[in-house]
Amino acid sequence: MATTRHAHTVWEGDLLKGKGVVTLDSSGLGSYDVSWPARSEEPNGKTSPEELIAAAHSSCFSMALSHALAGKGTPPTRLETKADVTFQPGEGITGIHLSVRGEVPGLDEAGFAAVAEDAKKNCPVSQALTGTTITLSAELA
């Protein structure tokens, strides 16, 4: 069964001095301020498209990795995933680095790294971002 999620943004003003609010409609979890300075300089309490992509990617990858590990008979006790999305003004998103640290009983470091690499390639967010270089570091706790 397909699902569709919704968010919307209201933007006021030009790019450099304007501001916006992105609202997570499907979950109702809230509305978040966005601005060009928050995207290209310091966040100062605001979010950016890149931070939202990082949140989506880290959660999707964690789900894909958890599923893949369970499928191999070694379900994780815990996965902690960080996604670093690099944005270069004038160029766009220039790369994403996923870092995962896992507690996976019964699996060695090489096995964990191999399953993590496969999850990176097959997570739906990674697949949606195929135009971007995505790197990965994976280690057991």
N, C-alpha and C positions, 0 to 999 in steps of 0.2 A: 504494500500500500504506500503510495507516494505521499509525502508531506510537504507543505509549503510553509515557510516561516516569514514573518513580516517585520520590517523596521522602516521608519521613515525619518527624514531629516528636513527641518525648516531652516533655511539659510537666509540671512539678511545682510545686504551690503556687498562690497567687492571682496575679492579673495584676500587681500592683505590686511584690510581693516575690518572686514565683516566677521560675523560669528554665526554659529548655528547650534541647533540642538538635535541630537539623534535620539529617537525613542524606540525602545525594543517593544514592539506592539504585541507580538505573539505571546511572549512570556509575561508582559506587564511588569518587568523587573525595574524599569525606570527610564529616565531621560538623562542624557549626558551632554554637556557642553562640548563643542568642537570649535577649533579656530585654526587659521594658518600658523600663527606662532606656536600653538600646541603641537602642530604637525612638524614644523621645520626647526623649532628651537626647543625650549623647555616646556613640558606639559602644563605646569602651573595649575593643577587641578582640573584640567580638561583632557579629553581623550582625542584620538585621531583614528582615521581609517586603518592605519598600520597596527595600532594597539588592538582594535577590534578584530583584525585579521589574525593577530598573534593569539588572541583568546580563542578564536574559532579553530585555529590550526592546532594549538596545544591540546585542546579538549578532543578534537576529532582523532588526532594521532594517538592519544592515550586510549581512547575507545578501541581503535583499530589494533593497537598493540596488545591490549588486554584480551581481545577476542582471539587474536592469532596465538598468543601464549596458551590460552585455555584450550585451543584446538590442538595444540601439540602435547597436551597433558600436563602442562606446567603453568597453571594459572598464577598470576602475580598476587602477592600480598599487598603490594603498594607500588604505584608508579608516580613519579613526580616529573612532569614535563614542562620545559620552558621553551617558548618560541620567541626568537629575536628577529623582528622584521626591520630591515634597514631601508630607509627612505632617503633618497638623494634629490633635493629640489632640482628641477630641470631634467632629471632622468627618470624619476619614479622609484618604484620598489626595486632594489638592486639585489636583494637576496633575503633568504630566510634560513636561520639556523635553529634546528631543534636539538635540545639537550634533554636526555631522559636518564633518570637514575631509578633503578628498579630493585625491588625485593622479590625475587622469583626463586622459591625453593626448588632444588633439583635441576637447575640450569646453570651452565658455566658462562663465563664472560663472552666467549666466541659465539655460543649459541644464542645468547641474548642479543648480541650485536646483529647477528644474521636475521633474527625475527624482527628486530626493530627496523632494520633497513627495508625489509619487505613491507612492514606496516607503513613506513614513510612513503613508499611508492604507491601503495594501494589505498591509503586513507582518502576519502572523497574530497577533502579540502586540498590535500596535496595534488590530486588529479585536477582540481579546478584551477590550481596555480601553476600548471606545467610550464608557463612562459617565464617562470622565475627560477633561479638556481636555489635549490633546497639542499642544505647539508645537514648532517646528523652526527652527534656524538652520543654514545650509549654506554652506560656502565652499571654494574650491579652495586648495590649498597653494601 
